[in-house]
Amino acid sequence: MTSLMLIGVRYYHTWSIVKKISLEVCRAVGEITLLYTHTSRESLKMELLADVCLLPGEDRIIDKDIIYICPFNGAVKGKVLITNYRLHFKSSDPDVPVTLDVPLGAISRVEKMGGASSRGENSYGLDITCKDVRNLRFALKQEGHSRRDIFELLFRHAFPLSHGQPLFAYVTQEKYEENGWNVYKPIEEFRRQGLPNNKWRITFINKNYELCDTYPTVLAVPYKSKEEDLRRVAAFRSRGRIPVLSWIHRENQAVIVRCSQPLVGMSGKRNKDDERYLDLIREANETIKLTIYDARPNVNAVANKATGGGYEGDEYQNAELIFLDIQNIHVMRESLKKLKDIVYPNVEESHWLSSLESTHWLEHIKLVLSGAIQVADKVSSGNSVVVHCSDGWDRTAQLTSLAMLMLDSHYRTLRGFQVLIEKEWISFGHKFASRIGHGDKNHADQDRSPIFVQFIDCVWQMTKQFPTAFEFNERLLLTMLDQLYSCRFGTFLYNCESARDHHEVRSKTVSLWSLVNSKMDMYLNPFYTPESGRVLYPVASMRHLELWVNYYIRWNPRIRQQQQSPVEQRYKELLALRDEYLKKLEELQLSDSSPSSRLANSSTPNTSSTSSTPSQQYTHLHTPF
Amino acid sequence: MTSLMLIGVRYYHTWSIVKKISLEVCRAVGEITLLYTHTSRESLKMELLADVCLLPGEDRIIDKDIIYICPFNGAVKGKVLITNYRLHFKSSDPDVPVTLDVPLGAISRVEKMGGASSRGENSYGLDITCKDVRNLRFALKQEGHSRRDIFELLFRHAFPLSHGQPLFAYVTQEKYEENGWNVYKPIEEFRRQGLPNNKWRITFINKNYELCDTYPTVLAVPYKSKEEDLRRVAAFRSRGRIPVLSWIHRENQAVIVRCSQPLVGMSGKRNKDDERYLDLIREANETIKLTIYDARPNVNAVANKATGGGYEGDEYQNAELIFLDIQNIHVMRESLKKLKDIVYPNVEESHWLSSLESTHWLEHIKLVLSGAIQVADKVSSGNSVVVHCSDGWDRTAQLTSLAMLMLDSHYRTLRGFQVLIEKEWISFGHKFASRIGHGDKNHADQDRSPIFVQFIDCVWQMTKQFPTAFEFNERLLLTMLDQLYSCRFGTFLYNCESARDHHEVRSKTVSLWSLVNSKMDMYLNPFYTPESGRVLYPVASMRHLELWVNYYIRWNPRIRQQQQSPVEQRYKELLALRDEYLKKLEELQLSDSSPSSRLANSSTPNTSSTSSTPSQQYTHLHTPF
């Protein structure tokens, strides 16, 4: 290997040797970026670890000679560096060039492996389980309790909240041109949707989080509902999460309303206020029958009655209830665990398809997507819907945000997608802290679950089926999932707005969107073709769903990494060529006032490299499911 | 539905109504092309079937009112037309617009369904099994033996060879601008490869098919071999199919040699001539050890000794034998049958992945591809190889042609691919007639097997993994598989060259390449980027192989048909735009001699719509398998 430059490769095994890395390059790319060149053995040891690009505010904690038990290359000698942000390993043997770069936030569990008396080569060391579908094993020399210090330091810094320490997001000194905290402004977003109007009003009843402590401060509710109605409804909805508007269809005025389950309980309690309130929602656009999508399997909804919950019964006139059969957080967690088992470290080859089926991961993806399709289809044909699960912060967020992604092309832009995440996930209280377990050592916590990962997987499935419909690319999705765990940005921290306010996230941490929007080029899909009116209905059948290999199996060096597809590369070249020609044409026309100078004004699309030819007339692609 | 024009839709269910079709359009597109517009109910009955576009030489045999038992729409009333080439059905109900267009050659079996006394609606009729992964059922009125005539006529014309009638390829009067029979000229192809040279000579020993009646007349053999050597070797190789050169590597002179198994038998016979001959092959480029790839599983190769066959033993010094574990024609036939069971008419959704696995179809694809990868890799690194199975006309053809497709970018062009098919499949005696059963009523013939379909599937897998490496598109592959059965062209008729000569195929029938090369635009991949030196190594792992939905599940209207991908569409638009700009630039430069007029000569690629920007420097993409 001679000289090879990899931009934007993060946390991957890399088969080259780090020689030199400049802080400027790191900052320019906005991520850990490694510049690899061939290095002599002599200079290697000198430079080992000296050239890791640390983030501003990131500090070295310890470094140590160590052996990485690589599942693909066997034992690899090298050096590990631990900072307050990352674990970095680099092999010292240039013939086995392995580099690891793992944010401590991605670690879910650190264990000692092998006792003091353990035998066998490399049996004494550390076993690290990661949240991002991989495990890491390191071996140390058995003499002198050599692992004691590294284990304790790693444990403390990987789980700062369990040790009374701040998350790295509060320590980092990163600065970006853009302030990502300005991406989402609830009132502006409602205004974009055409709200308030004569049917829907904006209320600030929750400005002190008194109506519902897991809801945002700004809510949209039926115009006819009074503040005291909202309070009475809140008493009948789990955790006060009342039905509020998430999205309204510009033409037909049908709405997506989200909430938690009604507190029906074993005795089958009724609440006239809740019933009347749902009817106000129905009336707002004269929907004949309001459709209530309960994300849960029927039996689970029934079982919830035992703990005071339940679902809307026949007493809700003018409404029909549909169960979407999506399993709960525990089932999803176990499914991803099974998936990890068949892809890491080795991919089960001989019975790949049936092994994949037995994880049920794609089946769950299918149910989530097909639920969202039903929501989108109903709204698209003019009927208002209510979506809930039990608490309305997991499956409900998946369904409403996916349906909105299908219905509203704005959310398919790079900035619009950020708004969607901020709105449906962050502001509406998806419990990121509990689901991910940021900085918390309690790896077996039953509240943890990959609900957001599953949602991003659904988005990825949509981008695969509609390769020109999304302004952002796969790299954005991968970056989001990596930063979901890293604790480098404030974006995914805490369970809800009120907690975020309390911990001053917006003033004390950096938003992930600051990074993304300072380097938008990296996250743009060159094939993007804006089509504002188009509703996307992905095919939610097993034959059309794929395992997201580039995410779940990316640590495996035997899986071909699809960095940039050759088609994408060709397309970008062609775009550049078009722009070059256009520039030359304009230059020629400046020195020439012939009739062809109309060209630049009439028949040419705009010249930015992300622009597109005039958008085509598409019909809705509605495929049966 | 208002007005909709579908070009190139063939044999599909179409959800529109045929109104008018002009012969010119048919001829222009070169296939059955239907022009659909909305039609009133009144005019419909009048026009039913009057507007089917017949081929020159195609004649009406019978038409009849009939009910098509559509697996997707239920019973559909309409009219069926049978000609000497096709079965055409059109529904008479404009609300259920179903059209079928099936070449009689695609029919493998016609059976009567329900006796004269059978009860139940639509239980009396015809059951038609097709070679192209579908079945058709028609119901007729029970009175007056109404199905007798249609059954007999269909049976006679679907299986003309069983009734002493000519295949339709001998009847059609189609004319094309290009003569596809000129595509492949063996000597020219050898010359392109750099042959003859001082190590390899061309021999005409087989000009009367006396050495081997299933081989072509022109063969390339080691320079040092004498004609009498070849005769002695032929006596020791199954059906006289001696080892001959198929391809030579321009730089390292390593060769791919193909043949049939040696006639070792139970007693373990040796043949010094055969051993010496293989050593001549090895010596030609000083390969240290000649690698013999036996496509079969080891046990099958051993079992073949019982019928006089076998494999090369230790007596072959300087050679190593590797079994590639690919199953025989019977296993492949049963595998595709199982695949048909899970995709037609209904796709098994709930256990899709494990059902797919249980057909083993993708596993067979994987073994064929990975065998070819091993051949290509060996040759690429300078070692000559011999490939055989039992007779050397099924698995051997798959392996050599796929390896050549990986190694030689010429075969990845539209014309080069035709040469590859003509050479490795047609001239080397893949038994198309026996495998497909052209015009033969004996549907249960054990010689039938989808070996060529499997090969085209492997090619499709490669085009998916290398979307810019092939000049041709998926439509070409689909067209080839449709015409494989249709008996409209002479290309895939008969088992070998000698039979083709005897039946005067080249003078009495039209070549499929006449159709293709008269309308090349339709079969070109816009993303194609020529890279002459690149060796393609696809990943032959289950995670990277896909079921070819657009072929195997295309009859199912619930499967989204991927006509042209939006990315492809965008790319073509951009190509057109580039060409437009380039033209304008040239116009401007004609009236202007400014320095920018250098543009057209230096930095611009050529302007044809299939051209590409300057080819990039790629390294070989060699992924472990």
Chai-1 contact restraints between the chains, C-beta under 6 A:
chainA,res_idxA,chainB,res_idxB,connection_type,confidence,min_distance_angstrom,max_distance_angstrom,comment,restraint_id
A,E349,B,M542,contact,1.0,0.0,6.0,A-B,restraint_1
A,W352,B,M542,contact,1.0,0.0,6.0,A-B,restraint_2
A,L353,B,L353,contact,1.0,0.0,6.0,A-B,restraint_3
A,L353,B,L356,contact,1.0,0.0,6.0,A-B,restraint_4
A,L353,B,E357,contact,1.0,0.0,6.0,A-B,restraint_5
A,S354,B,S354,contact,1.0,0.0,6.0,A-B,restraint_6
A,S354,B,E357,contact,1.0,0.0,6.0,A-B,restraint_7
A,L356,B,L353,contact,1.0,0.0,6.0,A-B,restraint_8
A,E357,B,L353,contact,1.0,0.0,6.0,A-B,restraint_9
A,E357,B,S354,contact,1.0,0.0,6.0,A-B,restraint_10
A,P467,B,V567,contact,1.0,0.0,6.0,A-B,restraint_11
A,T468,B,P566,contact,1.0,0.0,6.0,A-B,restraint_12
A,T468,B,R570,contact,1.0,0.0,6.0,A-B,restraint_13
A,F527,B,V567,contact,1.0,0.0,6.0,A-B,restraint_14
A,F527,B,R570,contact,1.0,0.0,6.0,A-B,restraint_15
A,V539,B,R560,contact,1.0,0.0,6.0,A-B,restraint_16
A,M542,B,E349,contact,1.0,0.0,6.0,A-B,restraint_17
A,M542,B,W352,contact,1.0,0.0,6.0,A-B,restraint_18
A,R558,B,P624,contact,1.0,0.0,6.0,A-B,restraint_19
A,R560,B,V539,contact,1.0,0.0,6.0,A-B,restraint_20
A,R560,B,T623,contact,1.0,0.0,6.0,A-B,restraint_21
A,P566,B,T468,contact,1.0,0.0,6.0,A-B,restraint_22
A,V567,B,P467,contact,1.0,0.0,6.0,A-B,restraint_23
A,V567,B,F527,contact,1.0,0.0,6.0,A-B,restraint_24
A,R570,B,T468,contact,1.0,0.0,6.0,A-B,restraint_25
A,R570,B,F527,contact,1.0,0.0,6.0,A-B,restraint_26
A,R570,B,T529,contact,1.0,0.0,6.0,A-B,restraint_27
A,Y571,B,Y571,contact,1.0,0.0,6.0,A-B,restraint_28
A,E573,B,T613,contact,1.0,0.0,6.0,A-B,restraint_29
A,L574,B,L574,contact,1.0,0.0,6.0,A-B,restraint_30
A,L577,B,R578,contact,1.0,0.0,6.0,A-B,restraint_31
A,R578,B,L577,contact,1.0,0.0,6.0,A-B,restraint_32
A,R578,B,R578,contact,1.0,0.0,6.0,A-B,restraint_33
A,Y581,B,Y581,contact,1.0,0.0,6.0,A-B,restraint_34
A,K584,B,S596,contact,1.0,0.0,6.0,A-B,restraint_35
A,L588,B,L588,contact,1.0,0.0,6.0,A-B,restraint_36
A,S596,B,K584,contact,1.0,0.0,6.0,A-B,restraint_37
A,T613,B,E573,contact,1.0,0.0,6.0,A-B,restraint_38
A,T623,B,R560,contact,1.0,0.0,6.0,A-B,restraint_39
A,P624,B,R558,contact,1.0,0.0,6.0,A-B,restraint_40
